[in-house]
Every structure is written in C-alpha cells, then in structure tokens.
Amino acid sequence: MTEHSGLAAQFLAAARWVREQGFSRVFVDNLFSATELMAKGLLIWLPDRSVMGSKTHRSIKVRFNALRRCDGTTTSMAGSSTS
C-alpha cells in the first residue's frame, strides 16, 4: 500500500502542477491515475488476491464499486458502476 500511496501522491503533485499550467486534459488524466492508485491501495488490504495482479482499470473499478456497495461509500467517492 505504501508504494501505491507514494505513487498516488506523485500523480496528485503532477496534477496540481499541470492544472496551474492550464493543461486540463493532462490534469484529469493525472487525477484519474492518482485516484485509481489510492483505490488499489485500499483494495490490497482485502482478502481478494486478484487485486495484486490486476493490470486493468476496469478490474479496479469493478472491485472498488463492489466495496462501495458493501460499506455505503457514496457514488461521488467511487465511479458509477454503469460506466
């Protein structure tokens, strides 16, 4: 999890910088990457070993949304399960 949170912090710092430069698409991409890394860092603590080897955005999104449905996390904190 430390590795994922460290990388997420780097993507957040990059997002902050590119936002200041006015690069909105790069900002969104970096913000998405940071969010996904934070979600994966959280999911690693669960007993689902498939998260460790997950290489796709969809697999992380599906697992995080399943967690959201179980613990009451709001939709604003997790992507819509319909996209």
Backbone as ProteinMPNN parsed JSONL, in Angstrom:
{"seq_chain_A": "MTEHSGLAAQFLAAARWVREQGFSRVFVDNLFSATELMAKGLLIWLPDRSVMGSKTHRSIKVRFNALRRCDGTTTSMAGSSTS", "coords_chain_A": {"N_chain_A": [[0.83, -1.189, 0.0], [2.004, 1.201, 0.662], [3.646, 1.759, -1.504], [1.707, 2.276, -3.492], [0.36, 4.49, -2.38], [2.434, 6.335, -2.311], [3.003, 6.645, -5.053], [0.525, 7.627, -5.846], [0.55, 10.094, -4.548], [2.552, 11.346, -6.03], [1.313, 11.501, -8.562], [-0.785, 13.183, -7.863], [0.639, 15.515, -7.214], [1.726, 16.07, -9.714], [-0.65, 16.501, -11.107], [-1.567, 18.809, -9.854], [0.426, 20.628, -10.654], [0.189, 20.61, -13.518], [-2.38, 21.555, -13.754], [-2.052, 24.187, -12.897], [-0.608, 25.058, -15.059], [-2.492, 25.094, -16.976], [-3.24, 22.855, -18.408], [-5.72, 21.074, -18.98], [-6.655, 18.484, -19.815], [-4.476, 16.799, -19.286], [-4.318, 17.227, -16.587], [-6.731, 16.007, -15.69], [-6.214, 13.356, -16.44], [-3.975, 12.723, -14.826], [-5.125, 13.06, -12.316], [-7.059, 11.047, -12.392], [-5.375, 8.796, -12.477], [-4.105, 9.011, -9.98], [-6.3, 8.68, -8.266], [-7.11, 6.084, -8.928], [-4.853, 4.619, -8.096], [-4.98, 5.095, -5.344], [-7.382, 3.781, -4.755], [-6.675, 1.148, -5.452], [-4.664, 0.741, -3.578], [-6.206, 0.692, -1.251], [-7.815, -1.551, -1.78], [-5.964, -3.616, -1.734], [-5.721, -4.391, 0.881], [-7.826, -6.046, 1.309], [-9.144, -9.446, 1.323], [-8.904, -10.369, -1.328], [-7.004, -11.761, -3.594], [-6.698, -11.361, -6.305], [-6.561, -8.691, -6.847], [-3.948, -7.873, -6.486], [-2.554, -8.664, -8.791], [-3.857, -7.31, -10.733], [-4.189, -5.604, -13.766], [-5.767, -3.915, -15.207], [-7.852, -1.019, -15.707], [-10.573, -1.353, -15.466], [-10.938, -3.659, -13.842], [-10.082, -2.781, -11.321], [-11.921, -0.713, -10.893], [-14.368, -2.154, -10.877], [-14.038, -3.8, -8.615], [-13.698, -1.851, -6.604], [-16.148, -0.514, -6.738], [-17.812, -2.615, -5.957], [-17.019, -2.848, -3.314], [-17.854, -0.354, -2.457], [-20.636, -0.646, -2.594], [-20.987, -2.423, -0.523], [-20.071, -1.128, 1.816], [-21.274, 1.345, 1.949], [-20.084, 3.584, 0.791], [-20.246, 6.691, -0.847], [-21.511, 7.489, -4.137], [-20.17, 9.63, -5.215], [-17.622, 9.257, -4.346], [-16.789, 6.99, -5.547], [-16.576, 5.585, -8.811], [-19.36, 5.535, -11.08], [-21.177, 2.544, -11.384], [-22.236, 1.963, -13.796], [-20.79, 2.885, -15.92]], "CA_chain_A": [[0.0, 0.0, 0.0], [2.888, 2.356, 0.714], [4.056, 2.051, -2.874], [0.579, 2.875, -4.194], [0.087, 5.832, -1.862], [3.533, 7.193, -2.756], [2.768, 6.956, -6.465], [-0.663, 8.485, -5.912], [0.986, 11.445, -4.161], [3.277, 11.909, -7.173], [0.339, 11.865, -9.585], [-1.505, 14.366, -7.375], [1.541, 16.661, -7.367], [1.78, 16.36, -11.151], [-1.95, 17.07, -11.469], [-1.576, 20.186, -9.349], [1.299, 21.436, -11.492], [-0.352, 20.784, -14.868], [-3.554, 22.43, -13.635], [-1.527, 25.555, -12.862], [-0.145, 25.378, -16.411], [-3.672, 25.172, -17.83], [-3.38, 21.634, -19.213], [-6.859, 20.42, -18.331], [-6.743, 17.045, -20.116], [-3.399, 16.13, -18.558], [-4.749, 17.313, -15.192], [-7.739, 14.966, -15.443], [-5.557, 12.059, -16.559], [-3.17, 12.512, -13.626], [-6.045, 12.914, -11.196], [-7.624, 9.707, -12.519], [-4.341, 7.835, -12.09], [-3.94, 9.112, -8.524], [-7.484, 8.082, -7.645], [-7.059, 4.638, -9.132], [-3.805, 4.078, -7.226], [-5.498, 5.107, -3.969], [-8.375, 2.705, -4.663], [-5.955, -0.125, -5.453], [-4.012, 0.641, -2.268], [-7.232, 0.273, -0.29], [-8.264, -2.908, -2.102], [-4.917, -4.582, -1.402], [-5.932, -4.848, 2.257], [-8.92, -7.015, 1.325], [-8.661, -10.812, 1.06], [-9.038, -10.71, -2.743], [-5.646, -11.795, -4.144], [-6.68, -10.964, -7.708], [-6.253, -7.259, -6.911], [-2.498, -7.701, -6.565], [-2.085, -8.844, -10.153], [-4.738, -6.597, -11.641], [-3.496, -4.684, -14.676], [-6.719, -3.124, -15.975], [-8.634, -0.013, -14.984], [-11.905, -1.9, -15.21], [-10.952, -4.593, -12.71], [-10.009, -1.984, -10.089], [-13.201, -0.015, -10.767], [-15.406, -3.12, -10.507], [-13.83, -4.213, -7.22], [-13.951, -0.721, -5.715], [-17.596, -0.298, -6.708], [-18.394, -3.68, -5.133], [-16.744, -2.443, -1.936], [-18.73, 0.793, -2.192], [-21.986, -1.146, -2.335], [-20.989, -3.139, 0.755], [-19.812, -0.304, 3.001], [-22.019, 2.587, 1.925], [-19.343, 4.695, 0.206], [-21.111, 7.404, -1.764], [-21.161, 7.437, -5.559], [-19.212, 10.681, -5.532], [-16.304, 8.767, -3.978], [-16.464, 5.853, -6.419], [-17.18, 5.742, -10.134], [-20.64, 4.904, -11.31], [-20.991, 1.162, -11.844], [-22.838, 1.804, -15.106], [-19.897, 3.331, -16.994]], "C_chain_A": [[0.872, 1.25, 0.0], [3.336, 2.759, -0.681], [2.939, 2.767, -3.629], [0.289, 4.286, -3.688], [1.19, 6.804, -2.255], [3.378, 7.597, -4.209], [1.562, 7.871, -6.631], [-0.295, 9.918, -5.554], [1.753, 12.11, -5.304], [2.32, 12.334, -8.283], [-0.479, 13.084, -9.157], [-0.648, 15.619, -7.524], [1.636, 17.062, -8.842], [0.472, 17.006, -11.607], [-2.029, 18.528, -11.035], [-0.755, 21.1, -10.27], [0.701, 21.668, -12.876], [-1.629, 21.616, -14.852], [-3.12, 23.892, -13.634], [-1.047, 26.007, -14.242], [-1.307, 25.498, -17.402], [-3.886, 23.967, -18.73], [-4.489, 20.754, -18.632], [-6.948, 18.922, -18.612], [-5.668, 16.254, -19.364], [-3.715, 16.145, -17.061], [-5.715, 16.182, -14.852], [-7.101, 13.584, -15.489], [-4.718, 11.745, -15.315], [-4.042, 12.324, -12.394], [-6.689, 11.529, -11.203], [-6.616, 8.662, -12.043], [-4.124, 7.834, -10.582], [-5.094, 8.429, -7.801], [-7.471, 6.567, -7.758], [-5.999, 3.981, -8.24], [-4.256, 4.056, -5.769], [-6.518, 4.001, -3.765], [-7.682, 1.349, -4.604], [-5.236, -0.331, -4.121], [-4.98, 0.201, -1.183], [-7.629, -1.179, -0.522], [-7.237, -3.978, -1.745], [-5.112, -5.16, 0.003], [-7.046, -5.879, 2.366], [-8.392, -8.402, 0.963], [-8.78, -11.271, -0.387], [-7.665, -10.624, -3.409], [-5.572, -11.322, -5.595], [-6.367, -9.474, -7.883], [-4.761, -7.037, -7.108], [-1.993, -7.791, -7.998], [-2.906, -8.086, -11.188], [-3.977, -5.566, -12.456], [-4.462, -3.788, -15.445], [-7.459, -2.128, -15.092], [-9.981, -0.593, -14.579], [-11.93, -2.814, -13.989], [-10.872, -3.846, -11.383], [-11.339, -1.29, -9.846], [-14.297, -0.965, -10.285], [-15.259, -3.52, -9.038], [-14.106, -3.072, -6.246], [-15.443, -0.428, -5.624], [-18.305, -1.381, -5.902], [-18.19, -3.362, -3.657], [-17.663, -1.294, -1.546], [-20.14, 0.325, -1.86], [-22.077, -1.825, -0.972], [-20.86, -2.212, 1.957], [-20.495, 1.056, 2.983], [-21.25, 3.799, 1.421], [-20.227, 5.374, -0.827], [-20.606, 7.32, -3.198], [-20.149, 8.508, -5.919], [-17.797, 10.263, -5.186], [-15.858, 7.617, -4.867], [-17.176, 6.053, -7.738], [-18.515, 5.032, -10.229], [-20.434, 3.502, -11.863], [-21.597, 0.943, -13.217], [-21.917, 2.231, -16.225], [-18.834, 2.317, -17.285]], "O_chain_A": [[0.506, 2.257, -0.607], [3.4, 3.945, -1.007], [3.189, 3.75, -4.326], [0.002, 5.182, -4.483], [0.916, 7.978, -2.506], [3.596, 8.756, -4.562], [1.576, 8.782, -7.459], [-0.776, 10.857, -6.188], [1.615, 13.314, -5.521], [2.487, 13.399, -8.877], [-0.827, 13.922, -9.989], [-1.152, 16.672, -7.917], [1.628, 18.248, -9.173], [0.484, 17.947, -12.4], [-2.511, 19.378, -11.783], [-1.186, 22.199, -10.617], [0.701, 22.798, -13.364], [-1.932, 22.307, -15.825], [-3.74, 24.732, -14.285], [-1.076, 27.197, -14.556], [-1.122, 25.95, -18.532], [-4.63, 24.046, -19.708], [-4.223, 19.81, -17.887], [-7.291, 18.158, -17.709], [-5.934, 15.161, -18.866], [-3.414, 15.185, -16.351], [-5.542, 15.486, -13.851], [-7.418, 12.729, -14.662], [-4.752, 10.622, -14.811], [-3.724, 11.513, -11.524], [-6.849, 10.909, -10.152], [-6.966, 7.751, -11.293], [-3.975, 6.773, -9.976], [-4.885, 7.689, -6.839], [-7.783, 5.857, -6.802], [-6.231, 2.903, -7.693], [-3.953, 3.113, -5.038], [-6.525, 3.349, -2.721], [-8.055, 0.494, -3.8], [-5.203, -1.444, -3.595], [-4.618, -0.573, -0.297], [-7.765, -1.949, 0.429], [-7.602, -5.124, -1.483], [-4.71, -6.292, 0.273], [-7.195, -6.52, 3.406], [-7.323, -8.525, 0.366], [-8.757, -12.475, -0.641], [-7.212, -9.532, -3.751], [-4.505, -10.926, -6.063], [-5.95, -9.053, -8.962], [-4.355, -6.116, -7.818], [-1.083, -7.052, -8.374], [-2.667, -8.214, -12.388], [-3.22, -4.76, -11.915], [-4.022, -2.977, -16.26], [-7.664, -2.356, -13.9], [-10.465, -0.348, -13.475], [-12.859, -2.742, -13.185], [-11.529, -4.236, -10.417], [-11.835, -1.275, -8.719], [-15.067, -0.622, -9.387], [-16.246, -3.572, -8.305], [-14.683, -3.293, -5.181], [-15.948, -0.126, -4.543], [-19.297, -1.098, -5.231], [-19.086, -3.582, -2.842], [-18.189, -1.263, -0.434], [-20.767, 0.849, -0.94], [-23.131, -1.803, -0.338], [-21.462, -2.463, 3.002], [-20.314, 1.845, 3.91], [-21.703, 4.929, 1.598], [-20.893, 4.694, -1.608], [-19.418, 7.106, -3.438], [-19.348, 8.317, -6.835], [-16.847, 10.863, -5.69], [-14.669, 7.306, -4.928], [-18.262, 6.63, -7.779], [-18.76, 4.045, -9.536], [-19.587, 3.305, -12.734], [-21.489, -0.155, -13.763], [-22.221, 1.97, -17.389], [-17.997, 2.533, -18.161]]}, "name": "protein", "num_of_chains": 1, "seq": "MTEHSGLAAQFLAAARWVREQGFSRVFVDNLFSATELMAKGLLIWLPDRSVMGSKTHRSIKVRFNALRRCDGTTTSMAGSSTS"}
